[in-house]
Amino acid sequence: MNETEILLDPASRRTNGQHGIGPLELLVLQGTPFCNLNCSYCYLPDRDNQTKMELAVVEKAVERVLEANIVEKEFTVVWHAGEPLVLGVDYYDRAIARIADIVPREIQVNHSIQSNGVLIDKNWCDFFKRHKIRLGLSVDGPAKVHDIYRKTRNGKGTHAKLSGKLDLLKDQQVPFHVIAVLTDESIQYPDDLFAYFSELGIGYLCFNIEEIEGCNLSSNLLERNRYERYSTFLTRFHEQRFRLQPELRIREIDGAISSVMSWRDNQNPERLKPQENTPFKILNVDVNGNFSTFSPELLGTTHERYGDFRLGNLFSTAIADCLRDPHYQGIANAVLQGVQNCQHECDYFDLCGGGSPSNKLAENNCLDSTETAYCRLQRKACIDTALNILEKDLGIRTKA
């Protein structure tokens, strides 16, 4: 049996080295494409569409992943896409109850919501606590950087609207983490961003970089050579964290440190395999029940070479059925070839695992390519920063 056949064998529904499928980690449900804001770097093309996901779609999504035997002990339902909170508390109360009715008790289901935060009120706070929601807020920093891109539909900055909501969450003792999109402008202010996020009192901070993806066709951060400036930003941010708030976890820095240490100690854990290029570690479902795997951003994308990345509709297509479909095979084989090409060409592969298919497609126009500007910053710069931190701050030798 060759590598491609292993990848496509529906009997191999559990992790099987590099070439297995799953197990499912994220079930991404795009409850609505609609967003109440109009952020200028958003990649979503359909954010005026106010369609909402019927609860029958939610039920069928959970039934399909259980039927496919790709669920192990737990998975996370990620409510994503437009602005999830426009659907209202009652919608999620009913959706979460339906999911709980379907999933066997021995399987743990976590729920995660990524929100711009401007609709949060006391009712939402009670909901977050009632269901132990993993709440992520999109906050880019102080107003002078946040308001450059994160705007209302009238073109006004949203920071003032958001600030009161952050205070409410703290008053109501609702835990949340932050995802901040870094841009060419914001990486000039590491001290200002650290001071702001430190004041929020959060325990976990994630940095996304402005990407070329979907309908966002340009990024000053990626178009220009910003490797050194971005590395300097990360290093300075870590120095402030290390000195003033060492308990703050930073996904890009601490994740890279963990990867380096695992690699150094020859642990090579399964968790280092990226979700985005391993089939059915992520299942993405749009508002109408169409589904895809790999990067969530691919759902709804069409390409002259790969066609539509939708693999079928939950009401007519089982996950096991699509594994033998030539359409899926073409996509999966191209993603796998891209991973193998990265392995052969890139010195960072053992710490990265092959890169994001959506970024390869957006930047290089193919899935089987290797390096992107995105991976130079979000992968290589983070790993180099981690190596420098380990050698300087902790006195750990990371090189032979």
C-alpha positions in Angstrom: 0.0 0.0 0.0 1.5 3.3 -1.0 1.4 6.6 1.0 -1.6 8.0 -0.9 -3.6 4.8 -0.4 -2.9 5.0 3.4 -4.2 8.5 3.4 -7.4 7.7 1.6 -8.2 4.4 3.2 -11.5 4.9 5.0 -10.6 2.0 7.4 -7.8 4.2 8.8 -10.1 6.6 10.6 -7.8 7.1 13.5 -4.4 8.7 13.6 -2.0 6.6 11.5 1.4 8.3 11.6 1.8 11.0 9.0 -0.8 9.6 6.7 -3.9 8.8 8.8 -7.0 11.0 9.1 -8.1 12.6 12.3 -8.8 12.2 15.1 -11.2 15.2 15.1 -10.0 18.1 17.2 -12.1 21.0 15.9 -15.6 21.0 14.6 -15.8 24.5 13.1 -19.5 25.6 12.7 -20.0 28.8 10.7 -23.2 29.8 12.4 -23.7 32.8 10.2 -21.6 34.6 7.5 -22.9 37.9 8.8 -20.7 40.3 10.7 -21.8 43.5 12.4 -18.4 45.1 11.8 -16.4 45.8 8.6 -12.8 45.1 9.5 -10.7 46.1 6.5 -8.4 43.1 6.7 -11.2 40.5 6.9 -10.8 37.6 4.5 -14.6 36.6 4.5 -16.3 37.6 1.2 -19.9 37.1 2.3 -20.2 39.0 5.6 -23.4 40.8 4.5 -25.3 37.5 4.3 -27.6 37.2 7.3 -28.5 33.5 6.9 -28.2 31.5 10.1 -27.4 27.8 10.5 -30.4 25.8 11.3 -30.2 23.5 14.3 -30.8 20.5 12.0 -27.3 21.3 10.5 -25.7 21.4 13.9 -27.2 18.0 14.7 -26.2 16.5 11.4 -22.7 17.7 11.8 -22.3 16.0 15.1 -24.0 12.8 13.9 -21.6 12.7 10.9 -18.4 12.9 12.9 -19.6 10.2 15.3 -20.7 8.0 12.5 -17.3 8.4 10.8 -15.6 7.2 14.0 -13.1 10.1 14.0 -13.9 11.3 17.5 -11.8 10.1 20.4 -12.1 11.3 24.0 -13.0 14.9 23.3 -13.3 17.6 20.6 -14.1 21.3 20.5 -17.0 22.9 18.7 -15.7 26.3 17.4 -18.4 28.8 16.6 -16.8 31.0 14.0 -17.1 32.7 10.6 -19.0 36.1 10.8 -19.8 37.4 14.3 -21.2 34.5 16.3 -23.0 36.6 18.9 -25.4 38.1 16.4 -27.3 34.8 16.6 -28.3 35.4 20.3 -28.0 33.6 23.5 -31.2 31.5 23.0 -29.8 30.0 19.8 -26.7 28.8 21.5 -28.5 27.5 24.5 -30.6 25.3 22.2 -27.7 24.3 20.0 -25.5 23.2 22.9 -28.4 21.3 24.4 -29.0 19.4 21.1 -25.3 18.5 20.8 -25.3 17.2 24.4 -28.3 15.0 23.6 -26.4 13.4 20.7 -22.8 12.9 22.0 -22.2 9.9 24.3 -21.4 10.9 27.9 -17.9 9.4 27.7 -16.9 12.0 25.1 -16.2 15.5 26.3 -17.4 18.4 24.1 -15.9 21.9 24.6 -17.4 25.0 23.1 -15.4 27.9 21.9 -16.6 31.3 20.5 -14.4 33.8 18.8 -16.0 37.2 18.9 -15.4 40.9 18.2 -17.0 41.5 21.6 -19.1 44.6 20.9 -22.4 42.8 21.5 -21.5 41.4 25.0 -23.9 42.2 27.8 -24.8 40.7 31.2 -26.9 38.1 29.5 -24.0 36.9 27.5 -21.8 36.9 30.5 -24.2 34.6 32.3 -24.3 32.3 29.2 -20.5 32.1 29.0 -20.3 31.0 32.6 -23.3 28.7 32.4 -21.7 26.6 29.6 -18.0 27.2 30.4 -17.5 28.7 27.0 -13.9 29.2 25.9 -14.2 32.8 24.9 -11.7 34.5 22.5 -11.9 38.2 21.8 -10.5 39.9 18.8 -8.6 42.9 20.2 -5.6 44.4 18.3 -4.3 46.6 21.2 -4.8 50.2 22.2 -7.0 52.4 20.1 -4.2 53.8 18.0 -3.6 50.4 16.4 -7.0 48.7 17.0 -9.0 51.4 15.2 -6.8 51.4 12.0 -8.5 48.2 10.7 -11.2 47.2 13.1 -14.1 49.5 12.1 -17.9 49.6 12.2 -19.9 49.5 9.1 -19.9 53.3 9.2 -16.1 53.4 9.1 -15.6 54.3 12.8 -13.1 52.7 15.1 -14.5 50.0 17.5 -12.1 50.4 20.4 -14.4 52.7 22.4 -17.3 50.3 22.0 -15.2 47.3 23.0 -13.6 48.9 26.1 -16.8 48.8 28.2 -17.4 45.2 27.2 -13.9 44.2 28.5 -14.6 45.9 31.8 -18.0 44.1 32.0 -16.3 40.7 31.5 -13.8 41.4 34.2 -16.5 42.6 36.6 -18.5 39.5 35.9 -15.4 37.3 36.3 -15.7 35.8 32.8 -12.4 34.4 31.7 -11.3 35.1 28.1 -8.3 35.1 26.0 -7.3 37.5 23.2 -6.4 37.1 19.6 -4.6 40.2 18.3 -4.0 40.7 14.6 -0.5 42.1 14.1 0.0 44.5 11.2 2.8 46.5 9.7 1.7 49.4 12.0 1.2 47.6 15.3 4.6 45.7 15.3 6.2 49.2 15.8 4.7 49.4 19.3 5.7 46.3 21.4 5.8 48.2 24.7 2.5 49.9 24.1 0.8 46.6 23.2 2.3 44.8 26.2 1.2 47.6 28.5 -2.3 47.4 27.1 -2.7 43.6 27.2 -1.1 43.5 30.7 -3.7 45.9 31.9 -6.5 43.6 30.6 -5.4 41.0 33.1 -5.6 38.1 30.6 -3.7 34.9 31.0 -3.4 33.9 27.3 -2.6 36.0 24.3 -2.4 34.9 20.7 -0.9 36.8 17.8 -2.3 36.4 14.2 -0.6 38.3 11.5 -2.4 40.1 8.7 -2.6 37.5 6.0 -3.2 37.5 2.3 -6.2 35.2 2.2 -9.8 35.1 0.8 -10.9 38.6 -0.2 -8.0 40.2 1.7 -5.6 40.4 -1.3 -2.8 42.4 0.2 -0.9 42.8 3.5 1.9 45.3 4.1 3.3 43.0 6.8 3.7 40.2 4.3 4.4 42.2 1.1 7.5 43.8 2.6 10.5 42.2 4.2 9.4 42.4 7.8 11.2 39.4 9.3 13.7 41.3 11.4 11.1 43.8 12.6 8.7 41.1 13.5 11.4 39.1 15.3 12.4 42.3 17.2 8.7 42.8 18.2 8.4 39.3 19.6 11.7 39.5 21.4 10.8 42.8 23.0 7.3 41.7 23.9 8.8 38.6 25.6 11.3 40.7 27.5 8.5 42.8 28.9 6.5 39.7 29.8 9.5 37.9 31.4 10.2 41.0 33.5 6.7 42.2 34.4 4.1 39.4 33.9 5.8 36.0 33.6 2.5 34.2 34.1 1.1 35.6 30.8 1.2 32.8 28.1 1.9 33.9 24.6 0.9 31.3 22.0 3.5 32.1 19.3 6.4 32.3 21.7 5.5 29.7 24.3 4.3 27.3 21.6 7.5 27.6 19.7 9.5 27.1 22.9 7.5 23.9 23.7 8.1 22.6 20.2 11.9 23.3 20.4 12.1 21.6 23.8 10.1 18.5 22.6 12.3 18.2 19.6 15.5 18.6 21.6 14.4 15.9 24.0 13.5 13.6 21.1 9.9 13.5 22.2 8.4 14.2 18.7 4.8 14.3 20.2 1.8 13.7 18.0 0.4 17.1 19.0 3.1 18.7 16.9 1.2 17.6 13.8 -0.6 20.6 12.4 -4.4 20.5 12.4 -4.6 22.4 9.1 -2.8 19.9 6.9 -3.9 16.6 8.5 -7.2 15.5 7.0 -10.2 15.6 9.4 -8.4 16.9 12.4 -10.7 19.8 11.5 -14.1 19.6 10.0 -15.5 22.9 8.7 -19.3 23.3 8.1 -20.9 26.3 6.5 -24.3 27.8 7.2 -26.0 25.5 4.7 -24.3 22.2 5.8 -21.6 22.1 3.2 -18.3 20.8 4.6 -14.6 20.7 4.1 -11.4 19.8 5.9 -8.0 21.2 6.3 -7.8 25.0 6.7 -11.2 26.5 7.7 -10.5 29.4 5.3 -10.7 27.0 2.3 -14.4 26.4 2.8 -16.2 28.6 0.2 -13.1 29.0 -1.9 -12.9 27.9 -5.5 -9.7 27.5 -7.5 -9.1 26.8 -11.2 -7.0 23.7 -10.4 -8.7 22.3 -7.3 -12.3 23.4 -7.9 -14.6 24.0 -5.0 -13.2 22.9 -1.6 -16.6 21.8 -0.4 -16.5 18.0 -0.2 -20.3 17.6 0.0 -23.3 18.4 2.1 -23.9 16.8 5.4 -27.4 15.8 4.5 -26.3 13.9 1.4 -22.7 12.9 1.9 -21.1 10.9 4.7 -17.5 11.6 5.6 -16.5 8.1 4.7 -18.0 8.5 1.3 -16.0 11.5 0.4 -12.7 9.7 1.1 -13.0 7.8 -2.2 -14.2 10.7 -4.2 -11.7 11.9 -6.8 -12.4 15.5 -5.9 -11.3 14.9 -2.3 -8.4 12.8 -3.4 -7.0 15.5 -5.6 -7.1 18.0 -2.8 -5.8 15.6 -0.1 -2.9 14.4 -2.3 -1.9 18.0 -3.2 -1.9 18.9 0.5 0.2 15.8 1.3 2.6 16.6 -1.5 3.0 20.1 -0.1 3.8 18.6 3.3 6.4 16.2 1.8 8.0 19.0 -0.2 8.3 21.1 3.0 9.9 18.1 4.7 12.5 17.8 1.9 13.3 21.5 1.6 12.9 23.2 5.0 15.2 23.0 8.0 12.2 24.0 10.2 10.0 21.1 9.2 10.4 19.1 12.4 9.1 22.1 14.4 6.4 23.2 11.9 5.0 20.2 10.2 4.4 21.6 6.8 2.5 24.9 6.8 -1.0 26.0 6.2 -2.8 24.9 2.9 -4.8 28.1 2.8 -1.8 30.3 3.0 0.0 28.2 0.3 -3.0 28.6 -2.0 -3.4 32.3 -1.3 0.2 33.2 -1.7 1.6 30.6 -4.1 -1.6 29.6 -6.0 -1.1 25.9 -5.2 -1.4 23.5 -2.3 1.8 21.5 -3.1 4.1 24.4 -2.6 6.4 25.1 0.3 7.5 28.4 1.9 5.1 31.4 2.2 5.6 34.9 3.6 3.2 33.8 6.3 5.3 30.9 7.4 8.5 33.0 7.4 6.9 35.2 10.0 4.4 33.1 11.9 6.6 29.9 12.0 10.3 30.7 11.3 10.5 34.0 13.1 8.7 32.5 16.1 11.0 29.5 16.2 14.2 31.6 15.9 12.9 33.9 18.7 12.3 30.8 20.8 15.8 29.5 20.2 17.3 32.9 21.2 15.1 33.0 24.3 16.1 29.5 25.4 19.8 30.2 24.9 19.8 33.7 26.5 17.2 33.7 29.3 17.3 30.0 30.3 20.9 29.1 29.4 19.7 26.0 27.5 21.7 24.9 24.6 19.4 24.2 21.6 22.0 23.4 19.1 24.5 20.5 18.9 
